[in-house]
């Protein structure tokens, strides 16, 4: 009998504290609690990144977007690189929480990995511009993103590696290197989001929560590719 893998050890306090889907609805579930100035800054920074990329994240634009004085921004953050990393930290925690929640609602490793793929495609589609900003900045020594991401890699992949480990234990998946498989899966999805023809006409449209026909086709393709590979079976 298939059992759900124990996903409790993949959660972290940050993902529970920020289980939001985008900057636009960050506090919809806690509307009674006014956002702090730091949260307003991060929300504004995420909006600027989503629409204009890292280049559009200036202190002047951030002050205008958040409605806060530059002095308030500098009180919380040293520079825009620190703001950029803080936005990514919060966003990675949110994605982690969404994947854990998706897996928890499914039963058995196959259904769980399918659910995680669907949720991750949707989340990355909403964050296309942010992903491209991250890729551009990976080669920059100023932001030091490689070290930042490396420190968080295991935690970020944990919802996927936990499912793969459970599937191997159940005999559903063959023995494999779970982290390399998780990296391969994430890489294929990110590449699709960046390079695949987009049915939408602008990055603003990419922030929508609904999946497109191309998304649905890709979700089916990537799930089949992960589960069955490309080798012709007898």
Phi, psi and omega per residue, in radians:
X1 nan 2.349 3.138
X2 -1.294 2.440 3.089
X3 -2.164 2.724 3.100
X4 -1.338 2.350 3.045
X5 -1.174 2.649 3.118
X6 -1.302 1.840 -3.107
X7 -1.624 0.025 -3.068
X8 -1.079 -0.609 -3.077
X9 -1.390 0.013 3.100
X10 -1.715 -0.118 3.135
X11 -1.448 2.830 3.055
X12 -2.531 2.757 -3.063
X13 -0.997 -0.584 -3.102
X14 -1.191 -0.659 -3.127
X15 -1.199 -0.544 3.106
X16 -1.340 -0.502 -3.112
X17 -1.386 -0.395 -3.093
X18 -2.295 0.974 -3.079
X19 -1.465 0.962 -3.040
X20 -1.869 2.837 -3.037
X21 -1.708 -0.511 3.110
X22 -2.835 2.997 -3.131
X23 -1.154 -0.465 -3.096
X24 -1.215 -0.516 -3.100
X25 -2.140 0.494 -3.019
X26 -0.956 -0.728 -3.086
X27 -2.019 0.520 -3.134
X28 -1.077 -0.572 -3.109
X29 -1.431 -0.229 -3.120
X30 -2.286 0.819 -3.046
X31 -1.075 -0.417 -3.108
X32 -1.242 -0.347 -3.135
X33 -1.724 2.005 -3.133
X34 -1.081 2.461 3.124
X35 -1.179 2.542 3.063
X36 -1.330 2.873 3.128
X37 -1.093 -0.603 3.114
X38 -1.141 -0.714 3.108
X39 -1.141 -0.695 3.101
X40 -1.072 -0.693 3.121
X41 -1.122 -0.789 -3.133
X42 -1.163 -0.678 3.085
X43 -1.078 -0.811 -3.141
X44 -1.110 -0.723 3.127
X45 -1.112 -0.689 3.129
X46 -1.150 -0.676 3.083
X47 -1.111 -0.763 3.129
X48 -1.117 -0.731 3.102
X49 -1.100 -0.723 -3.104
X50 -1.132 -0.572 -3.060
X51 -1.750 -0.482 -3.019
X52 -2.257 -0.085 -3.122
X53 1.318 -3.060 -3.079
X54 -1.083 -0.624 -3.113
X55 -1.090 -0.491 -3.128
X56 -1.523 0.069 -3.117
X57 -1.650 1.420 3.091
X58 -1.883 2.758 3.130
X59 -1.108 -0.623 3.121
X60 -1.126 -0.842 3.123
X61 -1.149 -0.627 -3.133
X62 -1.164 -0.694 3.096
X63 -1.113 -0.728 3.135
X64 -1.173 -0.722 -3.101
X65 -1.203 -0.677 -3.078
X66 -1.534 -0.343 -3.075
X67 1.341 0.288 -3.122
X68 -1.951 2.719 3.109
X69 -1.277 2.672 3.102
X70 -1.017 -0.625 -3.141
X71 -1.063 -0.638 3.107
X72 -1.168 -0.703 3.124
X73 -1.107 -0.791 -3.138
X74 -1.210 -0.364 3.061
X75 -1.141 -0.602 -3.101
X76 -1.652 -0.562 -3.022
X77 -2.335 2.473 -3.114
X78 -1.252 -0.745 -3.104
X79 -2.774 -3.121 -3.068
X80 -1.230 -0.428 3.080
X81 -1.144 -0.697 3.090
X82 -1.161 -0.655 3.083
X83 -1.112 -0.781 3.130
X84 -1.004 -0.829 3.138
X85 -1.133 -0.635 3.132
X86 -1.174 -0.670 3.067
X87 -1.095 -0.784 3.130
X88 -1.121 -0.709 3.117
X89 -1.015 -0.841 -3.130
X90 -1.155 -0.709 -3.106
X91 -1.190 -0.706 3.105
X92 -1.112 -0.674 3.097
X93 -1.134 -0.686 3.124
X94 -1.143 -0.803 3.119
X95 -1.048 -0.778 3.089
X96 -0.937 -0.853 -3.124
X97 -1.113 -0.686 3.128
X98 -1.139 -0.695 3.137
X99 -1.200 -0.712 3.082
X100 -1.058 -0.766 -3.134
X101 -1.122 -0.719 3.134
X102 -1.106 -0.751 3.136
X103 -1.152 -0.637 -3.095
X104 -1.172 -0.406 -3.118
X105 -1.495 -0.166 -3.131
X106 -1.884 2.831 -3.137
X107 -2.102 2.247 3.127
X108 1.551 2.589 -3.021
X109 -1.092 -0.676 -3.109
X110 -1.135 -0.857 3.124
X111 -1.131 -0.613 -3.133
X112 -1.192 -0.763 -3.141
X113 -1.186 -0.597 3.083
X114 -1.125 -0.742 3.125
X115 -1.131 -0.714 -3.137
X116 -1.144 -0.713 3.100
X117 -1.045 -0.816 -3.126
X118 -1.052 -0.817 -3.115
X119 -1.154 -0.733 -3.094
X120 -1.158 -0.691 3.085
X121 -1.033 -0.799 3.133
X122 -1.089 -0.758 -3.136
X123 -1.136 -0.730 -3.131
X124 -1.250 -0.569 3.070
X125 -1.060 -0.709 3.119
X126 -1.175 -0.392 -3.020
X127 -1.982 0.479 -3.046
X128 -0.964 -0.832 -3.102
X129 -1.157 -0.663 3.115
X130 -1.121 -0.735 3.114
X131 -1.044 -0.777 -3.136
X132 -1.130 -0.625 3.082
X133 -1.112 -0.735 3.123
X134 -1.084 -0.792 -3.127
X135 -1.090 -0.693 3.111
X136 -1.141 -0.647 -3.057
X137 -1.478 -0.164 -3.137
X138 -1.056 -0.526 -3.141
X139 -1.536 0.019 -3.106
X140 -1.619 2.201 3.108
X141 -1.238 -0.433 -3.075
X142 -1.107 -0.757 -3.088
X143 -1.471 -0.374 3.112
X144 0.931 0.724 -3.060
X145 -1.220 -0.536 -3.117
X146 -1.017 -0.821 3.127
X147 -1.161 -0.679 3.131
X148 -1.036 -0.831 -3.102
X149 -1.250 -0.674 3.139
X150 -1.042 -0.684 -3.136
X151 -1.136 -0.425 -3.046
X152 -1.926 0.048 -3.016
X153 -1.053 -0.857 -3.061
X154 -1.101 -0.730 -3.141
X155 -1.152 -0.698 -3.109
X156 -1.134 -0.688 -3.113
X157 -1.460 -0.175 -3.004
X158 -0.952 -0.729 3.128
X159 -1.030 -0.595 -3.135
X160 -1.396 -0.807 -3.116
X161 -1.127 -0.562 3.102
X162 -1.115 -0.740 3.110
X163 -1.138 -0.775 -3.139
X164 -1.079 -0.745 3.113
X165 -1.089 -0.712 3.115
X166 -1.151 -0.701 3.122
X167 -1.119 -0.657 3.078
X168 -1.145 -0.752 3.136
X169 -1.114 -0.597 3.127
X170 -1.338 -0.286 -3.055
X171 1.506 0.153 3.126
X172 -1.387 -0.693 3.105
X173 -1.891 2.567 3.067
X174 -1.258 2.787 3.077
X175 -1.043 2.282 -3.131
X176 -2.704 2.955 3.096
X177 -1.417 1.854 -2.954
X178 -1.164 -0.667 -3.112
X179 -1.252 -0.687 3.081
X180 -1.108 -0.650 3.093
X181 -1.144 -0.737 3.107
X182 -1.096 -0.744 3.113
X183 -1.097 -0.727 3.119
X184 -1.073 -0.768 -3.135
X185 -1.114 -0.856 3.137
X186 -1.069 -0.729 -3.135
X187 -1.097 -0.734 3.123
X188 -1.122 -0.723 -3.136
X189 -1.169 -0.791 3.136
X190 -1.079 -0.694 3.119
X191 -1.120 -0.702 3.100
X192 -1.065 -0.810 -3.107
X193 -1.059 -0.654 -3.075
X194 -1.423 -0.763 -2.931
X195 -1.821 -0.385 -3.075
X196 -1.177 2.559 3.061
X197 -0.962 2.359 -3.064
X198 -1.817 2.251 3.104
X199 -1.260 -0.294 3.129
X200 -1.534 2.829 -3.042
X201 -1.727 -0.168 -3.073
X202 -2.720 2.862 3.087
X203 -1.132 -0.526 3.095
X204 -1.052 -0.673 3.138
X205 -1.162 -0.479 -3.095
X206 -1.217 -0.186 -3.128
X207 -1.437 -0.069 -3.123
X208 -1.180 2.650 -3.060
X209 -1.520 -0.282 -3.120
X210 -1.425 2.600 3.120
X211 -1.550 2.598 3.117
X212 -1.556 3.037 3.073
X213 -1.055 -0.724 3.103
X214 -1.091 -0.672 3.092
X215 -1.063 -0.827 -3.113
X216 -1.069 -0.727 3.114
X217 -1.113 -0.710 -3.130
X218 -1.211 -0.699 3.112
X219 -1.003 -0.793 3.094
X220 -1.114 -0.740 -3.123
X221 -1.110 -0.862 -3.058
X222 -1.192 -0.586 3.106
X223 -1.159 -0.798 3.115
X224 -1.133 -0.702 -3.132
X225 -1.125 -0.736 3.132
X226 -1.152 -0.764 -3.034
X227 -1.358 -0.586 -2.993
X228 -2.124 -0.194 3.131
X229 1.212 -2.831 -3.111
X230 -2.044 -0.005 -3.125
X231 -1.288 2.284 3.120
X232 -1.230 2.144 -3.121
X233 -1.694 2.590 3.127
X234 -1.247 nan nan
